Amino acid sequence: MIPNKIVTIFIGAFLTLATIYLTLLSWNAVKAHNYIGISPKESHSISITGEGRVTGVPDVAKIQLGYSVEKKTVAEAQKENTAKINTVIDKLKKDFKIDAKDIKTADYYISPQYDYNNGKQTLRSYLVNQNLDVKVRQMDKVSSIIEAAGAIGLNQIGNLSFEIDNPEKLKEEAREKALEQAKIKAASLSDIVGVKLGKIISFSESSSDGQASPMYLNKMVDGMGGGAAPTVEAGSNEITVFATVQYEIL
């Protein structure tokens, strides 16, 4: 049998813990009641967007060169197509010093061609098509490459575009301008509305590299051979960065 003294101690401890527990519950209920409808600590902020623009001169040209041919058999079409494409690849490497890593096969496909007469389908020939994506790092050679491709007999020449090969340095410059503009706008706004700005809470950005849309050159689309080298102008590309900065309002 448990002594009365131990039972008394146990009951006392239990009652003490129960009292503490109920007190905490009551206190939390009071705190919750005090905050109904309001935030314990409201923070105010403002977001400002700045814009930075930098203009750069393209240093890389991209162009697509291809050949499409129809023959009675797949083997005949492949043979002629391969000869044309291999000839232009060899010329790009030897005469224009284009590195192998800057010449990439963009697509290659074989497709049967049919004639339709009185609801009947008759096999006419096989078409073989192949295109190369070429990156030209010496801008003064672009016109000559287009002329040479026409002279070889390529009948698909286009998608000419001019790009800045490494735009990160210009993007950094544009970003600095955007942040500076955002800072000036924030200071001006805070003076107008009479508030004091605190630390930066968040930052985000978006950018546009300003790469021009490709130009399409179709003068030799029927394989008529090349003529005089066309004049191409790279112009300039504008890189734009938008920086959005969120400031704390004190």
NUVOZA-96384 format. One record per residue: x, y, z of N, C-alpha, C, CB in turn. Coordinates in steps of 0.02 Angstrom, whole numbers, plus 50000, padded with zeros to 5 digits. Atoms other than C-alpha are relative to their C-alpha. Glycine has a CB too. Example, Ala and Ser with C-alpha at 12.3 -4.5 7.8 and 13.67 -1.06 7.14 Angstrom:
<nodes>
500454994150000506154977550390500455006050000499505000150062499584994149997506844994750357499615005550037500205002349929
</nodes>
This chain:
<nodes>
500424994050000500005000050000500455006250000499525000050062499604993950006500655017349951499865004550060499855003749934500094995549941500945028850101499615006349980500685001950029500404994050012499765043750117500435006049982499595001750062499564994350013501245055850113500205000349926500634999650044499795000250071501805050149940499415001949956500264993049980500604998450039500015051249874499875007550002499394996250027500124992849993499865068849942500495004049957500085002250074499494996650041501505074249858499834999549926500704997150013500165001150070500965066749694499415004349977499844992649987500594996050017499265075349696500195007449997499444998950053499794993049999500085092049741500385001949937500445001350062499614998650061501315090849596499555000349939500544994649990500475000250056499915086349477499595006449996499534993950005500404993849998498865101149532500415006049980499705001050069499564994450018500345112849514500115000449925500684999450036499905000350073500705107249335499375001949963500244993049979500634998450032498875108449291499865007550003499434996250033500114992849992498795126249359500435003949951500165002250072499544996750047500325131449256499744999449929500714997050006500245001350067499595123549100499395004449984499824992649992500604995950011497915132449119500175007449996499504998850056499794993050003498785148949152500295001849932500525001450055499714998950066499775147448990499475000349946500514994549984500555000050048498205143348893499625006650002499534994250014500374993749992497335158648963500405005949971499845001350074499574994750025498825169848921500025000249924500714999250028499995000450074498915163748741499335002349971500154992949978500664997850023497035166648723499955007550001499454996850043500024992749994497235184548783500425003249944500265002350069499574997450053498675187648661499664999549932500684996349999500345000950063497685180548517499445004949992499734992949993500554995250002496215191648562500255007149984499625000050067499724993350010497325207148564500205001249927500595001050045499764999350068497945203548385499484998749947500594995449989500525001350049496285199748304499905006249957499334998050035500124994550047496125210448146500605004249985499475004350026499404996050014497895217648151500604995449998500115005550053499385003950003499635211348111500445002150059500375001249932499564998449943500855210248259500535005249981500344993750025499494995250023502135219648153499935000949925500724997650019500104998750072501695227447987500635003149971499395004749989499424997250034503125230647866499765003249935500554994649986500194996450060502975243247725500605000349953499745007150016499454999950049503995243247565499765003249936500274992949987500154997150065504075250847393500474997049948500075007850001499605002950054504695243547228500115005149945499664993649970499804995350052505625253947100500354996249944500455005650029499685003250057506125248646925500425005049962499474996849953499554995950040507615255746833500174996649935500645001650039499845002750066508115253446652500695002349978499475002349948499334998450026509865252546579500084997449930500534997150046499905001950070510305252246394500735001149980499535004149954499314999650026511985248746313499994997549928500504995950045499965002050070512355247746127500684996949985499885006049953499385003350018513645235646059500014998249926500104993750042499925001850071514325231045887500064992549994500625003649968499965007350008514015212845833500694997949977499474997549951499355002650021515595202545815499954992949973500485000150059500115006750027514835186145752499405000149953499894994850058500565000950046513755182045602499814992649999500185002549928500245006850007512675166445590499604999549935499574997950061500345000950064512055159745424499874992549990500425002949941500165006950015511215143845364500104998749925499264998350021499865001850069511835135545204499734992949989500775000449984500285006650011510945120745126499904998349927499354999450035500125002450068510565110344974499444994950000500644997049969500565004650007508995101444919499984997449929499325003550019499985002950067508915089344772499514994249995500714997749983500465005650014507665077244693500324995649946499305002649976499765004850049508205061444603499544993950001500744997950015500435005950006507395045344546500114995050057500134996649934499865004649946508265035344681500305003850060500494994349977499714996949940508805039044859500765000649993499834995850063499275000150006510605034344818500255005849956500244993349970499804994550045510695046944674499935006750036499574999949935500124993649965509955060944781500525001050055499295000250029499514999549947511105057144926500695001649973500034993450041499344999050028512635056644815500105007349980500104995549939499924993050021512315073944740499985004750059499445001849950500064995649941511785081644906500654999950040499414997850044499395000749961513315074844995500595003649967500174992550010499464996750036514475081144859499975007650009499974998249925500074992749993513775098944869500185002250071499285002249983499884997949931513805099845059500734999050019499544996050048499295001249984515545092045074500445005249966500214993049978499614994850035516185104644945499995006650038499735001049928500044993549965515535119545042500344999650068499265002150009499655000849935516185112645209500755000649990499824993250032499284999750014517905110245133500225007149985500184995349941499824993150018517895127945063499985004550062499525002849946500054996049938517325135445229500624999150043499374998150040499425001449956518755126945321500655002449968500044992550013499364998450032520145129645193500075007349979500114995549940499944993250028519765146245110499815005450050499565000549939500244994949953518845155245251500214998850072499255000549996499725001549934519715147145400499464999450055500515005450020500535001249951518065142645485500164993750040499304999449965499845005749957518385131145633499444994849996500105002250072500495005450004517515114145633499445000950052500354993350010500504999249947516625118545796499485005349982500345001950065500474994850021515775133045706499584997949939500375006449985500405002850054515005121745572499604994150028500454997849939500425005249970513525111245627499444998149952499705002450067500565002350041512285100445531499355001750036500054992449986500624997949969510595108445567499444995049989499795006949973500505005250014509505095445482500204996149938499305003149992499885004450058509555081045358499404995549995500684995850008500575004550006508065072045289499914997649928499365003450024500175003050065507495060745146499254999249998500374993049990500735000250005505725062045084499784997949930499705007050016500275002050066504795052844944499545005449973499634993350005500424995050032503935064344819499504996549954500435005149960500535003450037502275059444740499655004749952499504996950049500464996650044501205064744594499314997250013500214999249925500695002149988499325064144614499595001449937499695003650062500394999350061498215060944463499384995550004500434998249938500635003749997496385055844466499954995650063499924995649938500055003549936496525050844649500534994750010499344996950005499475005049994498035039744616500665003450021500094996249934499354997549976499705042344704500554996149966500064999450077499455003250035501245039044601500665002850024499935000949923499344997749976503025039744666500385003249942500414994050028499644996350052503965052944567500764999750010499775007250000499294999549986505655054444654500125000050075500315006349968499814999349929506595056044818500365006650009500444994050024499684993649984507085072644896500474999150060499485005450015499515000049944508645074145004500175007250015500654995849983499884993149978508865090145104500495000150058499345003550019499514999349945510315095445214500185007350009500644995849986499834993149984510695111945302500555000350052499385003850024499464998749952512205118545395499905006650035500694999949964499974993749962512255131645532500745002050005499674999450071499304997850002513865141745511500065006450041500245001149927499854994049961514575154145635500645003149970500094998350076499434996550031515725167045554500265005350049499795003349933499714995449950516895176245673500385005849967500474996150046499674994550036517745186945540499465003349957500614997449956500584996950030516375198945491500105002149927499795006050041499884997750069517215204845331499974994349949500685003349996500035005750046517055187245258499294997849985500394994250029500695002350007515165185845268499765000449927499545004150044500234999150070514805192745093500344994949954500155007149976499635004750043516155181845014499764992850010500755000550015500265006749986515465166245099499344998949964499924998850076500655000450035513725169745030500124999249925499565006250015499855000550072514455172344856500274993149983500515005449981499705006650013515485156244867499484994550004500554998650050500535005149994513975146144924499574999849937499565001350063500394999750062513005152144772500394997149941499805007149985499595002450055514455148144656500054992350001500705003150003499985007449993514525130244723499344997049977500144998050073500655002550023512675128544682499514998750056500104993949961500485000949945511845128544853499365003849984500305002350068500644996850016510005132644836499605001950062499594995549956500324997849939509595136445018500505004050041499724994050041499544995549964510475151545094499585005150037500515003549951500424995349963509695161645233500145000050075499284998649988499964999549926509375164745419500635003750021500004992950031499414996049982510785177545420499835004650059500255004249939500104995649942510935186145589500685002150027499594996450055499384997349971512235196545681499915000550075500175007049969500065000449928512575194045865500645002350034499834992950021499424998749958513725199046006500164993450035499865005850053499845006849978514625182946049500004999350076500674998049973499985000349927514905187046233499705006550028500724999050026500324993749980513625200046291500015001450075499294999949977500044999349927513915197746479500315006550025500354994150033499684993749978515095212646496499535005949988500675001049963500474994650015513825223946411499394999650044499794999849925500575000849955512425216746517500165002750070499794992650005499784997449935513425220946674499975007650000500714997550017500024992750005513605238846614499285002650000500365002349936500714998050002511735239946576499684999150068499634995849947500275001349933511345232446747500185005750048500264993350028499784994549958512365245946834499605006349986500755001449990500404994150018511425259446739499284999350027499995000949924500685001249977509755251446784499955001050076499774992949981500004999349927510195250546969500095007350021500554995750031499904992949985510805268446970499365004049988500585002949958500634996550014509195274246890499474998350053499744998149930500475001949948508165264347016500155003650065500024992350011499804996649938509155272147159499795007449998500764999550009500194993050007508855289847093499255000850004500265002849933500734999749998507005286547066499734998950071499704994849953500215001449932506835279347242500115006050045500364993950028499844994249959507695294447321499525005849985500735002249989500464994750020506605306547222499304998850027499995000749924500675001749977505005297447267499945000750076499824993049979500024999549927505445296547451499975007350023500614996550031500044992949983505715315447455499315002849986500535004049959500664997450018504065318647368499474997950051499794997649930500525002549954503025307747485500195000850073499854992749985499794998849931504055311847640500114993950042499505004250032499855006149961504625294547692500754998749995499594993849974499305001849999506315287347734500074992749979500315001150070499905006850024506945272047642500544996450041500195000049926499525004049963507845258047732500404995449955499644995950053499595004750037508775242747672499624997149940500244994350046500305003450058508475233447508499744993250023500524999249942500315006449980507265218947537500094994749947499255001150014499935004950054507355210747366500225003549936499334996249989499764997550064508045212747191499864994949946500775001750003500115004550057507575205447022500165003849936499274997249999499844996850063508025208746842499774995849941500745001449995500135003350064507575204546663500395003849948499234999849983499574996750050508545208146506499814997849930500734998450012500085001550071508485208446317500675001149967499445004449968499344999350030510055205146217499985003849934500314993249989500064995850060509385214646067500244996849936500375006350011499785003350062509865201445939499495001249945500124992550012500444998450056509155206045771499684993749972500385003649945500345005650032507915194845680500414997749939499285001849979499615002450057508705183645546499775003149934499944992449996500164997750068508795189945367499964993849956500545005049974500095005750044508205178145231500245001949930499264997749999499704998850066509205177245070499754994649952500785000250003500325005050043508235168744930500205000749927499265000450007499834998650070509115174544772500224993849962500545005249997499755006050034509815157044736499574994050016500724998750019500425005449977508335146744792499904994549949499335002850020500095005050052508195137844623500664997149974499615002949943499365002950020510035133244615500285003149937499934992649991499794996850062510395145844478500735002350002499565006049985499314997949995512155149044541500075006850031500325000049933499894993749965512935163844628500175005649952500564999350050499824994150038513185181344566500505004050040499385004249982499564995649962514045196344642499864999250074499925007449978500085000649927514345196044830499545005550025500695000450035500454994949974512925204744921500345004250054499364996750029499754995749946513295219345036499584998950062500005007549980500375001149937512825215145216500295004650053500054992550023499804995449947512885227245362499784997250067499705007149988500155002849934512985221245542499625004850045500644997950035500354995149958512365237445619500214999650072499254999149994499855000349929512245237545808499424996750037500135007150029500505003249959511305228145944499955003750067500164992550011500114996649936510545236146099499814994950054499455005449993500145004449943510585226846264499655004150054500664996850027500404996449950509275231946392499914995750062499315002049971500115003549937509175227146576499505004150041500674999150039500484997049954507685230846689500144997250070499264998649978499855002149931508115230346875499455002650046500705002650023500524998149953506735230347006500274999150071499354995849990499735000049932507285234847183499445001650049500585005150008500504998949948506155233447336500345002850063499604993450016499724996749941506565245547478499524999650059500175007449985500404999649940505965244847657499855007350016500364996750060500194993249979505015260447714500035000350076499295002049974499924999549927505535265747889499455004150031500685002950018
</nodes>
